[in-house]
């Protein structure tokens, strides 16, 4: 086929348009112009639309003539970074066959690296006529360009200097889950103009706080460009969390002060210089276009039948995500887009890993979820992505959606079994000792297979989705009325406990009990095998007033109030992470299974009751078994193992007589949650009772046991 040259309108004379090339995807500056490449298998014609710098006026509409397979491409000479553009796609409008082409709708490039303008909700965004008796089978002829964000040709170059990824080992990782805006919107140490932005998040006071806490990685709620749902806008609310992605390559503009990629890159560089990794929460399971009644913004208009998983002959959308649509990662070009997006954030943004929202969707093949499916094969063989941290949220709402433990190495997984089991143990539910024992050892029953490490489990007590730690000990019933859904949304079973009074109180005894419960929950998190994750604000006592689904609360409900920070609790968290760093026994790579060590004949795990006896099988089911003790040692990995041991006590009952193990000549008390400011003495402890509602941690003073048998 002979390449064709496109004739340009007078206003673009001097800009030579040619065939260009089918790679890379999206818009790329070539030095003498911009190359555009976009995928569509079913379009009959594609047009490139060029706009004024403010995105308000369409300056030219150019036919994209060249097609290489299913990739349409064109090169326009003279264009530079900053060029504002979009696409229009012509083809069949046949929803009953899965096609929803409508050239009246301006479409955002799926590979857009930056955006101009915000979405303006209008009926013109719909490919069909709202109110028509034919429903989504009708056809709307209004132009939507005025209402949609446009793509901007971006220059991703950045002076990284000597930036080095921290590459923290999995066993040493402590994750801090945070929201860009909530973290700094009310931070007095961050300059007002930078609060709620990428640059504000990496301000000195924030970095210093994270360093004091002992955090090694900050995991950010979605920063891919997203939109506010129409039903939220109608209520005067916003999509605060950001799980409504519009552009997988563009940073969310609302977190920028200048509107440029370098702000995000600067944030990453500053975190790296402080030894902190950056992990992004990414949403590749669905897009912001919703179901068949949603807007035509990008993917739907370019090639609906390829980008989405469809049903009902093609008219309806598979909804394994609960959000209206599901991306079709079994299509090679959709999978390519996801892989290209991930690599872009690693290579251009230097990020250190990803947490995949509703990750079961990504591994669902035609026959169901498959841990050896195409997405997992692609990511594990990739020379860039196989080196970064990968975390799965191992569930969705589709068939067979709960897949905890089914992901392949090197994936970590959010462990809700840890969350619920630890909450229930400290709430006082009967018969939870055995479950707690499993959680303390990294949930081996789920993860110890296929060569997976004990760090596979990401342990958490709280996350963005649910109660904060403060609310977990202050409310028994969620209070989500501000979301405008009559309190029907959010988790109904939270395993929470108000310790005697629902909500805020000035009762000193209740407040003391709540503080102790929080310390116990945090201590359990930090003493367990696996990778611990803290929720931002838990260390300061942040409350959302009982709202356990604050996704739409871009206000003081979600914003951390640093002026009310609990300094004592912050110090306690820092102490816990310091203990974890100091004691390698708490950070083991291999699972512990009470196997005897060759060097001393002692098992790496010994479970005990408070009186020192080893619980028998029937005792594990005793509802009165509320004081669980465990003696831990390093598992031998060849040669003589570390002779040190630790002894931990988790007492959710009344004060209990305590017998320290005779497998060491003495035990130094390192931690007592009833005495949070206790400092280690370096001497053997003479403690004879485990206080009610407490966590204790001891360290053997020497590695030489007395010779007593466990």
FIVO-192396 format. One record per residue: x, z, y of N, C-alpha, C in turn. Coordinates in pm, whole numbers, plus 50000, padded with zeros to 5 digits. Layout:
XZYXZYXZY;...
REM end
This chain:
500855000049880500005000050000500895000050125;500634991050218501414990250340500975001050437;501945009450488501575019950584500885013950705;499905020850754499155016150870499465024650992;499425018651107499625025851231498285027651301;498055040151347496795043251412496905040551561;495935033451616495895031151760495355043451831;496105048451930495745060752000495015057652130;494155066352175493465064552302494435065252419;494005060352532494885059352649495515072752685;494745083452672495265096552714496445101252627;496625094652509497735098252422498755087052409;498725077452502499685066652494501095072252508;501995066552430503345071952423503535080552301;502425083852235502485091552110502235081851995;503265078351921503125068951810502585076151688;501505070651631500905076451511501265067851391;501755074251286502135067051166501645074351043;502015069450926501485075050801501945089350772;503125092850817503605106350786503895107950638;503845120250591504155123250451503225134150399;503065134950267502125144550210502665158750196;503805161450251504385174850243505175177850370;505305190250410504585201850356503125201550400;502305209750335500895210350371500725216450508;499625212950575499355218250708500035209950814;500295216250929500945209551042502375214451054;503325205051059504745208851070505425200451176;506145207151262506895200351369508115193651307;508285180651337509375172951277510515170151373;510405174951495511415172151596510985161051689;510325150851633509835139851717508315138951716;507675149151664506225149351657505755159451555;504525157751510503945167251414503365159451297;503685164051177503125158451055501945167151010;500845160750975499655167850929499365163550785;499105173350697498745170350558497645179950515;496555174250461495415182550423494855177650291;494405186850208493875183350077492355181450080;491895170850013490475169249980490375158849870;489795162849758489645153749645488385145249657;487395149949732486095143349731485685137249866;486485139349971486155133450101486305118350095;485505111550176485605096950187486425092950310;486505102050406487255099250528487595112450595;488805113350651489245125350723489655121250864;489305129650962489715127251100490485139351152;491565136451225492325146751294491825147551437;491455159451481490935161451617491945169451698;492375163851811493325170551898492585176152020;492945188452059492235195452165493175199252279;492565202352391493295207652505493905221052466;494935225652538495615238152500494695250252488;493595250452563492685261852554491615259852445;491665248352376490755245752266489355241752308;489115239852435487745237452481487355222752483;488335213752494488015199652509488695191552399;487895183652329488445174752226489035162552297;490365160952284491075150452357491135137352280;491165138452146491285126252066490805129051925;490315118351861489895119251722490555107751647;491485110951558492305100751492491975099951344;491745087851292491525086551148492805089351070;492695097550966493825100050878493715089950765;494515079650773494335068150684495095069950553;496305075050562497135075650443496655086650348;496695083350219496295093050117497255091949999;497835103049962498735103849847498065112749744;497425106649645496595114449554495435120149633;495325133249635494235139749708494715146049839;495915142349883496445147750008496425136750113;495725139550222495615130350334496665134250438;497335124050498498425127650589498595117650702;499135122550813499385114450932500485121251013;501295113251082502305118351174501975113251314;501955122451410501695118751549502925122351630;503605112051680504815114151757504545120551892;505515128051940505415134052072504705147352078;503985150651971503325163751970504355174751945;504055186451993504995197751984504275210251935;505045220651899504395233551870503515237651988;502385243251958501395246552059500225236952061;500375225451992499285215851983498085222151912;496905220351968495675226051913494905214951841;494465217851718493855207151640492835212551539;492105203451478491175206451370490915193751292;490085194551190489745182851109488225181051104;487825168651077486445165651039486505157550910;485605160750818485615154150688484285147050663;484375134450624483205126450592483095125250440;481875125850393481635124750250480195127850221;479845128750095478435131250060477985145350097;476805146050155476175159150173475145160250061;475585166249951474755167249830474985180949768;474415191449829474635204949779474295206649632;473315199049584472925200349444474035195449350;475015188049406476175183549328477455190349375;477325200249462478495207849506479165202649630;478655192249692479305186249809478545189749937;479285194350039478655198450165479425192750285;479785180050276480485173650386479545171750505;480055174850623479275173050746480265171050860;480515158650902481525155951004481185161651142;479985166751158479635173251285480265187151296;480825191951187481395205351186482925204451192;483515209951297484965210251308485495220151206;486565216251138487095224151027488495229151057;488705241651027490025247651044490925243450928;492145239850960493145236450858493375248750769;493205247450637493465258950549494895264250560;495815255850610497205259950626497545263550770;496535265950853496785269250994497685281551005;498765280351083499695291551101499355300251222;498515295151308498095302751427496745297351472;496005305551545494655301851587494525302451739;493635293951789493265294151930491765297051937;491405307752008489995311052026489445319551912;488295325651940487605333951842486325327151798;485855330851682484595325451633483445330151721;482585320751760481365324051834480195321051741;479485331151699478395328851605477295320351669;476935309651600475915300351647475315293351526;474065289551536473435281951428474135268551407;474855263851509475565251051497476695251651395;477095263651355478155265051255477665261451115;476355261151097475795258650965475705243750936;476015240050813475915226050775474475221650757;473575231150744472155228250726471375233350847;470105229450857469255233950967468585247150931;468905257351005468255270250982466765269051012;465965273750919464515273150936463875260850875;464675251350829464115239250769463465242750635;462325236750604461685239150474462565234650357;463525225950384464435221450278465625230750261;465685241250342466745251150328468125245050342;469045248550252470415243850263470555229250220;469485223050176469525208750146469335200350271;468925206550380468765199450507470145197150569;470195189050675471475184950734471425187250884;472415194550937472445197751080473435188651151;473015182751263473845172951334474525178551458;474365191351485475005197151604476515198451584;477265195951691478725197251685479095212051696;479975216551609480325230751606481645233951675;482295223951734483655226051786483735237251888;482705239051967482725249252072482765263452013;482375264851887482165278251831483235282651733;484105273451691485065277151586486475278651642;487275287451581488695287951619489385274951577;490355270751655491125258951621492505262951569;493105253951494494465256351446495465252851555;496595259551553497665256951649498945253951571;499635243351611500925240351550501895251351590;502405258551491503225270451519504685267751491;505515275051560506955274851534507315288351471;507555288751339507805301551273509225306651287;510095299051359511495303251371511595316551444;512555324651402512695338051457514115342651432;514675349851525516035354951510515985368051431;516205366951302516145378851216517425387151224;518485381351281519725388951291520235393051154;520525405851140521065411051013519975417450927;518725413350946517625419450872517885419150722;517695430550660517855431950515516625438750458;516075432750353514945439150285515445452050219;514725463250235515175475850175515285475250023;514415467349958514405465949812514445479549742;513565488349784513465501649723513055500249577;513745507649491513395507149350511975512249329;511345507349223509975511449195509885526649176;510875532549110510805546949083510945555249210;511505549349315511725556749440510665553949546;509685545649514508725541049613507635551449642;507375553449771506235561449818505485552749918;504245549349884503465540049965502565547550063;502415541950181501565547550287500595536550327;499315537850289498325527550320497785529750461;497875519350544497515520950685496805508750739;496065510850847495405500050921496145498351053;496485485751087497295483151206496715489951329;495415488151353494825493651475494565508551464;493985512951352493635527051339494835536151353;495985531151313497205539351315497625542951458;497435533851552497985536151685496985535551800;495715532851772494735531351880494655543751968;494945555551910494865568051987496205575551986;497275568151964498585574751955499185576652094;499365589052138499855591352274501295586852295;502055585352186503445581252199503645566252203;502575558652187502655544052190502125539052323;502875530152387502455524852517501055518952508;500225521752607498815518452601498565503752570;499325494852629499125480652607499475475952467;500195484252393500605480552258499805487652150;498955496952190498185504252089497285494652012;497245496351881496415487951797497015474451763;498305472551792498955459651767500115461151670;500645449651626501825449751541502995456651611;503165453651739504275459651812504055474651833;502815478851847502545493151857502805500351727;502515493651616502705499951485504165502851457;505045494651513506485496751487507165503951602;506385510551689506985518451797507755530251739;508725534951812509605545651763508855557851711;507845563051783507165575051732506515573051596;506005561051571505355558451442506395557651332;507465550451357508535549351256509145562951227;509355570851330509935584251310508995592951226;507705591651248506735599251170506805595351022;506855582350995506925577750857508225582050790;509305581750864510585586050807510565600950773;509975608950860509875623250832509015625950709;507985617750692507115619350575507815615550445;508855607650453509515602850333508885590250276;508165582950359507515570450317508565559550301;508465551650194509385540450174508715526950194;507385526450195506675513750212505365516150284;505075507750382503775508350450502945496550399;501765499750347500865489350294499745487250395;499695475250453498765472550562497485466150512;496335471650556495065465050531495145450850588;494265441750547494445427350574494875423950716;495915415650724496375410450852496245395250858;495785388950751495425374750759494235373350854;494215362750933493145360851031491785361450963;490875369451018489545371350961488495371051071;487235371051030486155370651128485225382551110;484455385251213483425395551207482155389351150;481595395451047480385390350983479245389651085;478385379651069477295377751164476355389751167;476085395551049475145406751046475735418951114;477075420151115477705431151187477645429051338;477925416951379477885413751522476495416351578;475475413151500474095415451544473815430351564;474555438751493474385453351506475345459451609;476155450951671477125456051766478345461951698;478605457851573479735463051497480755451951473;481895455651415482945445951383483415448351240;484005438051182484645439651051486015445751075;486095458951066487325465851103488395464550995;488005465350870489005464950762489645451250747;488855440450765489435427050761489355419750629;488515424450536488395417650407487415405850418;487685396750510486795385450536487645373950591;488575369250508489635360250552489125346450589;489665341550700489395327950745490635319150728;491825324750752493065316950748494145324950676;494625319550565495565326850480497005326250527;497285318350631498655317050680498825322650822;497735326350886497795330351027497635345351042;498495352051119498305366351144497075368551232;496355379351205495145382551281495455384151430;494835376051518495155376551661494805389751728;493795397051680493405409251750494475419951745;495475418251659496565427851652497805423251730;497625413251813498735408051893498525411152040;499615413052110499515414852255499835401852327;500665393352265501045380652327500515368652248;499995371052130499425360252051500425351551980;501575357151941502605349051877503105355651749;503545347251654503995352051525505175361651538;505985359951642507175368251655506815383151666;505595386251706505205400351713505125406351573;504535398851481504495403451342505905404251285;506695394251311508065393951258508895405451315;508705408551441509415419851502509035432851434;507755434551404507295446551334508015448151201;508075437251124508725437950993510205441351009;510855434851104512285437351124512555451951160;511715457651244511925471551284511665481151166;510655478251085510435486650968511625485750872;512125473850853513275472150764514485479950814;514705479750944515855486950998515715502050977;514485506650955514235520850927514175523550777;514445513350695514425515050551513035515050490;512055509450562510665509550517510225495350483;509685493450364509175480450323507785478150381;507405465250390506085461450439505345454050328;504205459550287503375453650183502055449550248;501575437550219500335432650276499205433150174;498075438250217496845437750138496245423950161;496165415750056495755401850072494465399149994;493655389850049492315387149997492215372449959;492655369149838492585355449790491405353449694;490525363149686489405361949592488195354849654;488065355049786486935348449853487335344949995;486455338150067486715334750207485545339450293;485695337750422484685342250518483475332950526;483455322150447482335312750457481085317450383;481185327650299480015333050233479385323550133;478095325850104477395317750004476815305150067;475845298949999475285286250046474595287450181;474315299650225473675301750355474685305050464;475965304150430477005307650525477455295750609;478375298150701478835287750792479815277950726;479935266250784480935256350743482075257150843;483185263250801484295266050892485585259150851;485775257050719487045251650673486905245950532;487075254450433487135250350292485855243250247;484715248650286483425242950246483295228550294;483725226050417483575212750473484635202950428;485785207950385486855199050340486685194750195;486275204150109486065200549968485455212549896;484195214749918483485226149862483615226849711;483515215249644483505214949498484865218649439;485935217549516487255221049466487635235449499;487345239649620487795252749666487025264449603;485775262449567484945273649521484485271849377;484245283249313483625283149182482105282349203;481505272149146480095269349172479265270949045;477975272449065477035273548954475745266548994;474765266248905473485259848937473635245148966;474535238348894474775224248918475695221549034;476085231949104476975230549219476375235549348;475095238449347474445242549472474755257049508;474915265649409475145279949433476575283849402;476945295649447478315300449435478405311849335;479425311349249479735322849165480125334249257;479595346049233479805357249325480435369249253;481615367049195482315377849127482915387849224;482855384749353483465393249454482455401949527;481165398849515480145406249588480085402349734;480755391649772480795387549913480175373749935;479625367749830478955354949845479625343349777;480955342949777481655331949712482895336949640;483475328149559484685331349483485595319149486;486835321049531487775309949532488085305449389;488315292649374488545286749242490035285149217;490685295749172492125294949149492495287249024;491505282648948491825274048834492085259648880;491765256549006492075243249060493525243249108;494315233449067495755233849101496055234049250;495225227349333495515227249476495095240249543;494095246949490493725260049544494785270249504;495235269549380496325278249337497585275549419;497845262949446499015259549529498895265849667;497705265049726497505270949858497825285949857;497355292949755497605307249747499095309949730;499745302449644501185304349623501965301049749;501585290149818502255286449943502075297350048;500875303250053500615313950149501495326050120;501555330149995502385341649959503845339149994;504355327349959505755324349990505985324050140;505025318950216505175318250361505375332150420;504585341850373504695355250428505995362050388;506545358150273507845363650232508975356750307;508905343550317510025336150376509995336250528;508825334250589508735334050735508485347950792;507835356650713507505370050762508325381250703;509175378150601510065387950538509325399950478;508055398150440507345409550382507895412350242;507635424450194508275429350072507345430049952;506085426549971505175427149858503735425349901;502855425449801501445422949824500585431949736;499455436149791498425442949713497245433349709;496825429149589495825418849572494445425149558;493605422749658492235427649657491445420949544;490645428849470489815423649361490605413749275;491735418449223492675409449157492155403649027;491135409648967490585403848844490135389548868;489605386648987489175373149021490335363249003;491525367449042492675358449040493075354748898;492765363548803493135360948664491985356348578;490845353048639489685349048559489715334048534;489895330648406489845316748362488425313648315;488215301548261486885297548217486365306848107;487285312248025486885321047915486875335747956;487165338748081487185352548127488555356648177;488725369448206490015374348257491105372048153;492265367648201493395365048112494675369348182;495305379948128496555384748186497685374848175;497485364348097498475353548086497945340848152;496995342348243496375330748307497275323748407;496755313048465497555304448551498145311448672;497365319848737497875326848855499065335648818;498935343248711500025352148670501245344248626;501035333248556502165324848516502885319548639;502095314848736502685308948856503495319048935;502965330748953503625340549038504845346548971;504795348048838505925354348769507105344948751;506865331848753507985322548741508545318448877;507865322148983508275317849117509555325149159;510595317949199511865324449233511805333449356;510795331449442510625339749561509715351649530;508555348949473507525359149457507805368749342;508535364549243508815373349129509725384849167;510305384249288511245394749331510585405349420;509355402949464508725412549556507775421549479;507315432149544506385441349480504995435049472;504375436449356503055430649331502135441649281;501025443749353500095454549321498705448649305;498045451749194496705446649169495655457449190;494565453749256493355461849248492625456349125;492655463649012492325457448883490845457048848;490025453148942488595452048913487915442449011;486745437548971485825430549060484425433049006;483415426449061482035429149018481545418848918;482435409848874482045399648778482035404848636;481665396448540481635400448399483025404248348;483115415748281484415420348233485375423148346;484835427648459485645428848580486625440348582;486395450948502487285462448506488445460148409;489655458548463490805454748381492005463848404;491765476648430492875485948451493805486048330;495075483348354496065483448248496305469948184;495545459848222495625446848154496525436748224;497175440848332497995431448408499415430948352;500075419648365501415418248308502495424348398;503605427848339504795431548416505175419648504;505565421648631505935434248696504845439948787;503575437248759502505442148844502365457348836;502205463648954501655477148962500135475748965;499415486748941497955486348951497445499049017;496485497349107495775508949161495045515949046;495265528949034494735536348920493595545548964;492355540748951491215548948990490965560148889;491505558748767491405569648670492165581848721;493295579448785494045590448846493215596748957;492705588449046491905593549160490775602449112;489965597349018488775604748976489125616948892;490115615448803490485626748718491065638448796;491935635548892492535646148973491485652649062;490605644649119489535650349201488665659749118;488305655448999487405663448915488095676348868;489385675548837490095687548794490065698048904;490395694149026490455703949135489065707749186;488085699449162486705703049195486205714049101;486855715248986486475725748891485625720948776;485515707748758484745702748644485385707548514;484555711248419485045716648293485655705748205;486625709848124487195700848024488075689848079;488715691848194489515681348255491015682948231;491425693048154492855695348133493515683548062;492885678447958493485667247884493595654847974;492575652448053492635640848142493755642348243;493895654248301494965656548397496325654248331;496465658848207497735657048136498095642148128;497105633748099497345619348090497745613548225;497095618148331497405612948465498815617148509;499215629348474500545634248514501665626248449;501385620348336502415612548265502265597448287;501575593548392501515579448428500455571448356;499445578348300498335571448231498865561748125;499695567148037500325558947934499305551947845;498145558247825497145551947738496665538647795;496875536447924496495523847988497675514348006;498835519848038499935511448085501115510147989;501215518647890502405518347804502255507847695;502465495447733502435484447638503185472647699;503605463447617504225450847662505435453047751;506175464047726507375466547802507145471147944;505925475247976505635479648113506265493348140;506565495748266507235508148304506235518848343;506705531448347505855542548388505485541648535;506135532748608505805530548749504685520348765;504085515748656503005505948666501795511548738;501585524648725500415531048786500695534748931;499875529449023499895534249161498875545449169;499375557649181498525569449183498035572249325;496775575249337496245578849469495055588149451;494865596749548493695605549553492675599949651;493165593449756492305587249856492875573649894;492015564949942492435551949995491485548550110;491685536850169490805532750279489345532450233;489145529550105487805527950049487335541349991;486605549150070486155562250024486425573050128;486245585450087486505596850175487975597850210;488275602450330489625607050361489845620350288;491075625050286491365637750220490595649250285;490535649250417489805659650488488325659450451;487755647650443486335646650410486075649650263;487055647150179486915650050036486685664850011;487235673350098487075687750081486065693550181;485335684750250484395689350353482965684550333;482765674650248481435668850229481145666850080;479915669250043479465665849909478625653249910;478155649250028477295637450042477875628350150;477965615550123478475605950222477505604850340;478055601350453477255599850576477665586750644;477045575950597477415562650643476365556350735;475555564550799474445559450879474905550250992;476105552651045476605544351156476835529951113;476885527350983477085513650935475815505350941;474695511750970473445504450985472805499950856;473145506550744472555502650615471805514350552;471325523450636470525534950590471245543150484;472555543750494473385551950404473345547150259;472965534550238472935529150103474305524050058;475195521250152476495515450120477505526250083;478625522150029479695531549994479465537849858;480525544249806480445550849676479445562249680;478675563449574477705574449565478285586349491;479255584049403479875594949327481315596549374;481555606949452482875608649514483685620049454;483085627949365483775639549306484385648149418;483585650249521484035658049636483415671949633;483895680649722483445694549724483635699849865;482595705649923482715710350062483255724550073;483575730949962484135744449959483235754650029;481935752350028481015762550076480175759050196;480645749650278479895745550398479975730450409;478855723850434478855709350447479295705450588;480395698050595480875692950722481725702950800;481835700950932482685709451015482235724051012;483195733051021482905747351022484025754851093;483705766851137484715775651193484985787551102;484365787450986484535798250890485975798350839;486715808850868488135809550836488385808550686;487535814950605487735814550461487535800450406;486525793650456486265780050411487415770850452;487875772450576488985764150624490245766550542;490505779150508491685782250427491555776150288;490365776750231490145770950098490325755850101;489845749550208489995735050221491465731250235;492195738750313493625735750331494365736950199;494055747250123494705749149993494335737749898;493065733849896492645722949808493395710049843;493555707349971494285695350011495725695949963;496355707549977497735708749930497825706849779;496835711949706496845710449561496695695849521;495815688849587495615674749557496885666649587;497485669249702498705662149739499865665449646;499975678149608501055682249518500895675449382;499665674849332499425668149205499825653549212;499505647149323499875633149344501385631249337;502125639949404503565638149415504345642749291;503725650949207504425655649088504155646948966;503275636948980502915628448866503875616648853;504065612148729504835599948704504035588048758;504745577948804504095566348864504535564749008;503815556749083504125554349225503025560749309;503355570649392502315577249473501965569149597;500685569549635500225563049757499445572949841;499845574249966499145582650063498255573950152;497155579550195496295572850293496705577550432;496925568050522497305571550659496305581250720;496805591750779495965601750843495665613650756;495825612450624495575623950537496545635250568;497765631650606498765641950636498495648850769;497595643250851497285649250981495925656150982;495155654750872493815660550867492755651550926;492965638350925492015628850983490675629150910;489595629750987488245629350932487485617250983;486605611850899485695601250940484265606350946;484115619450955482795625350967481925623150844;482555621650728481815619650606481485605150575;481935595750657481705581450630482725577050525;482235572850409483155568850303483235553650287;482755546450387482805531850385482905526750529;483955530950598484055528650742484585514650775;484205504750696484705491150713484285485050845;483185489850904482665483951027482885493051148;483665503551131483825513351237485155511551312;485175501851400486355499651485486215508551607;486345521351584486125531351688486775544451646;486425555251712487095567951686486795573551548;485805568051479485585572251341486805568951256;487365556951275488505552351194489855554951259;489885555551391491165557051460491695571251442;492935572451401493545585551380493735592651514;493265604951521493385612951643494655621351631;495735616251689497025622951676497075636051754;496195637651852496195650051930495705661851848;494985659051738494455669651652495215670551519;496415664751516497165664251391497525678151340;497385679851209497735692351141499235692051111;500025698251198501485697851184501945704551055;501255715351016501625722350894501435713650771;500335706250766500085697550652501085686050650;501425680850767502435670250775503755674950720;504175686950758505425692550704505345694150553;504185698150504504025700250360504175687050284;503595676350336503735663350272505195659050271;505885661150383507315657750389508105665650286;507725678050265508415686250166508165681050025;506955676749999506635671349867507455658749838;507525649749934508295637449910509775640549895;510265650849967511665654749953511925660149813;511005668349761511145673249624511165661649525;510305652149547510255640649457511565632849459;512155631149578513445624249587514545632049517;514495645149530515555653749475515515654349323;514315654349266514145656549123513865643349052;514895637848992514725625048922513765626248805;513545638348756512595640348646511195636048686;510865636948815509535633148862509415618148886;510505610948868510515596448900511135588748783;510505589448668511095583148551510545569048528;511395560548478511025546648454510295544848322;510645553248226510025552148095508945562848076;507995559647992506925569147962507465580447875;506895592347895507275604147818506225606747710;506705609047587505775610947476506175622847388;506765633047450507145645147376508095642047261;508975632347284509985629247183511185638347202;511755642947089512915651947098514155644247142;514955650847224516175645047276517325648347181;518225639047163519335641147069520295651847118;520425653147249521445662147303521115676847283;519845680647294519495694847285518325697647192;517755687247133516655689247039515335693047104;515285692847238514055696547309513235684047340;511915685147331511075673647368511165671047518;510915658447556510935655247700509685660447770;508635663747692507425669747747506985681147657;506705692547717506125703847643504945708947724;503735707647668502545712947734502375727647698;501955735547794501785749947770500525755047840;500065766247787499075774147859499845783947946;499125791048032499805800348123500565811248048;500095815047929500775825547854501995820547779;502325807847794503515802347731503265795247600;502105796947542501815790547414501505775747432;501775768247326501475753947327500015752047284;499185745547365497765744047328497595735747201;496735740547113496405733346992495315723147024;495085713946931494195702646959492815707147004;492265717646937490925721946974490895728647111;492035734347154492075741147283491995731347400;492415718947377492365709147484490925706447529;489985709247442488575706747475487865719247524;488615730147538488035742747583487705741847731;486435743147771486075742347913486715753347996;487185763947930487835774848003489325772248025;489835761047971491265757647987491445751848127;491765760448223491845756248363493225758348425;494175762948345495545764548396496475756848303;496805744748344497635735848264499075736648312;499985738748219501415739648251502165728948173;503215723848231503995713548163505475715048196;506285713648093507745714048105508255699948083;508995694848180509455680948175510975680148176;511495670448100512905667048102513065651948108;514255647548140514515633248143514505627848001;513895616247988513965609547859515355603647843;515935605547725517265600147700517215584947696;518105578547772518165563947772519545559447726;520145567247635521495564247589522465574247648;523335580047564524265590247611523555603347629;524245613047690523655626247712522705625747830;521495630047815520535629847925520795641048024;520165639848139520215650448238519705663448176;520495674348179520055686748116519005694448195;518765690348319517835697648404516395696348353;515585706348386514165706248350513355711448467;512085707648471511155713448567509945718748491;509305728648551508115734648492507055735048601;505925728348575504855727448675503605734148623;502895740748714501665748048682500545742748771;499425739148708498245734248782497085743348743;496755752448834495755762648804494525760848892;493455755948833492205754248907491245765848884;491715776148814490885787748785491335800048863;490985811748808491385824448870492865827048845;493385837248911494785841148888494995843648740;496125838748687496395839848544497805845148521;497935854248424499265859048386500125847248344;501355846848391502215835248369503475839148294;503755831948189504985833748111505855821448131;507005823248195507925812048215508615808748084;508855795948056509435791947928510815798147905;511105800647778512415806247745513395795347703;513105782947740514005771847711515075770247818;515125779247914516175779448016516455794048050;517665797348093517995811248126517295816248251;516775807248331516075811348452515405799548518;514375802448596513615791948664513485795248812;513945786148895513855787849040512525782249089;511785790049168510515785549224510775776449344;510345763949333510545754349440509305752349526;508115754349466506885751149537505775760449492;505035765549589503835773549563502835769549671;501775762349633500855757149734500095768149808;500055780349751499415791449823500345796949931;501625793249923502625797150024503365784550067;502755776350149503325763050178504675763350247;505015774450313506295775150383507385781850301;507095784750173508065791150086509305782450072;510475788450087511735781250070512375785349938;512985775949864513675779349740514775789749766;514925798949674515895809849693517205807549621;517195798349523518395796349444518565806749335;517595815749323517675826549223516515825249124;516655831249006515565830848909514315837448965;513175831448939511915836948985511445847848890;510835858248949510255868848866508725868348874;508185856548910506745855048921506075857248786;505085865748784504405869048657502955864548655;502495858148762501115853548766501025840548844;500205831548794499905819248867498715821948958;498895821149089497785824149180496585815149153;495415820149185494205812049172494325799549259;493825788449209493795775949285495185772549340;496115769849251497495767749297498215757449213;499245751749274500245743749204501585750449225;502305752449116503655758249121504635748349060;505825748149114506875739849056508165747849049;508755748348928510015755348904511055745348857;512315748848881513435740948829514345750048749;514795745248634515725753248553517025755048631;517535767148628518755770048704519985764348637;519965762948505521025755748436520345747548329;521065737748280520485729548175520675735248037;521285746948025521545752547894520405761547853;519625757647752518495765947712518945778447639;518065788447639518355800647566518375798347416;517775787447372517705785047230516325787947176;515445792947264514095795747220513365782847188;512435783347098511695771447059510445769947145;510115757647177508915755347256507665758547175;
REM end
